[in-house]
């Protein structure tokens, strides 16, 4: 059982992270909890490298532009 001041830590799959950054829905809500501090995000250099490789794909150009963000901003937010 967690104490009242402890935060549940979660590891989020690369696809879920990307979905949460670029679209609304459950993955976005999950990242909102991380932003609010009600969940703690646990990651690794390997997960962040995979996310960087995936988000670099040209198919995300339009989505990033529509979301008014960039790859750099999205990655910085997670770091």
N, C-alpha and C positions, 0 to 999 in steps of 0.2 A: 504494500500500500504506500502511495506517495504522500509526502507531507504536503501541507497546504501551500507552501512556498516553492515546491519543486515543480519543474516543468517537464511534461512528457516529451521525450526526444524521439524523433522519427527519422528514418532514412526514406527518401522519396526517389523512386525510380526516375530515370532520365526522361522517359516519355510522359510521366505524370508531371514532372517539373516543367517541361516544355508546354504541355497543355495548360497548366496553371498560369504560366507567363503570358500565353498568347490568346487564350480563350476563357470564357466564363464556364461555370459548372463546378462540380465537386473538386477537381484539382485546384481551381482558382480559390475556392473557399479554404482548402487546406493551406495554400500559401498565405492567405489572409490571416489565418491563425498564427502562422510563423511570424508574419509582420507584426502582429499584435502582441507577440510574446507568449501566447497561450500554448504554443508548441515550439520545441527547439529543433531546428534542422541539423541533422548530422550528415556530413558529406565526406568526400575524399577527393584527392587529386584525380583519381581515375574517373569518378562520376562526373566531375566538372569538366574534364577533358572530353569525355564522351558527349556531354551536353554541348560543348563548344563545337565539336565536329558536326553534330546533328543540326544545330541552329545555323551553321554556315552553309547549309544546302540552299541552293538558289530557290527552291520551292517556297522558302519562308520569307523571301524578299517582300512580296506583296502583303503578306500577313503582318510583318513587322512594320511596314509603312502605314498600313491601315490602323495598327495599334498605336501609332505615333511613338514608336520606340526604336531602338537599334539593338543590334546584337550585343554591343559593348555595354549598354545600359542594363539589358536583361541579365547578362552574365555578372555584372558588377553587383546587381541587386542580390543575387544568390550568394555571392562571395561574402 
